[in-house]
């Protein structure tokens, strides 16, 4: 039995004139889109705005949707592009040192452990921000959003092999940094 | 000795993306291979650190309020865009009217090049210069009727008395004949 894509069903209903179908589509994906935007820009309010912008674009685009791709790949791609544009515009803002981060650290139970956790977290965040664009994207999609290699490739508009290679490069780089930090901690202990 | 298992496979293994059969095969290999153990340990620690970083707040999108806000934004934009569309249309209409008015005024006030008037000649056709090379206005034919000074100023003896030092310029009556296909008398 062929499993119907629920997004495709909702899009068909929306194309037939149902506003509620569009609302359902938004409800289905709003958390993922907000999360993705938040991962890129690191600000709660702004990421909400970006996510709404993505859905407004979807509202304009869906009447012409031809069901050749999965809807969520389009969503992730647009979210990534809008969030990256936002970050480029606000490049002066040090995005990993925003107010929310400090609030979160103060209230986080692991913040009691000491400075090590905070430093490591800030360091990884900084490194993630410094990764090349494609490597950063692949880490967000594969590690955080847990998309499959094929879906990630569809979002990034590349081949699955490229996704694997990019993730490999990103993980190598991150592993090196983590290892360096661990040896530094051992030496200082 | 280098192992045949690639780093990517171990990432898939740690992310739990493999089938149960593959997972078991990888596990049994891991018990024997030191190189792979090293790689997985390294990847594990990196993934642990990565998973600790920036956990996004739980469902901060705001449920139905989020949907309502989207519709509100779209309505607001629709109003703004319809206003700006109307404004653009009005501006375009006004521009066209102004351009036409300027063209008509220019055509009315345009003087032909001073024609070489032979005394005694009555009328001839003058081909005027186009108003502007950009606008490419069509050729305007102007019919001029020129009367000699002596004919305009009455009898010859009076004219010789009142005749100024320099000869008067001949009076030219302009009759626009054709302008871009529109007949004008």
Interface residues (C-beta under 8 A of the other chain):
Chain A: X23 X26 X27 X30 X31 X33 X34 X35 X38 X39 X42 X44 X48 X51 X52 X55 X56 X59 X101 X110 X117 X120 X121 X124 X125 X128 X139 X142 X143 X144 X146 X148 X164 X167 X168 X171 X172 X174 X175 X178 X179 X182
Chain B: X7 X8 X11 X15 X17 X42 X43 X45 X46 X47 X49 X50 X51 X52 X53 X54 X56 X57 X59 X60 X61 X62 X63 X64 X66 X67 X69 X70 X73 X74 X77
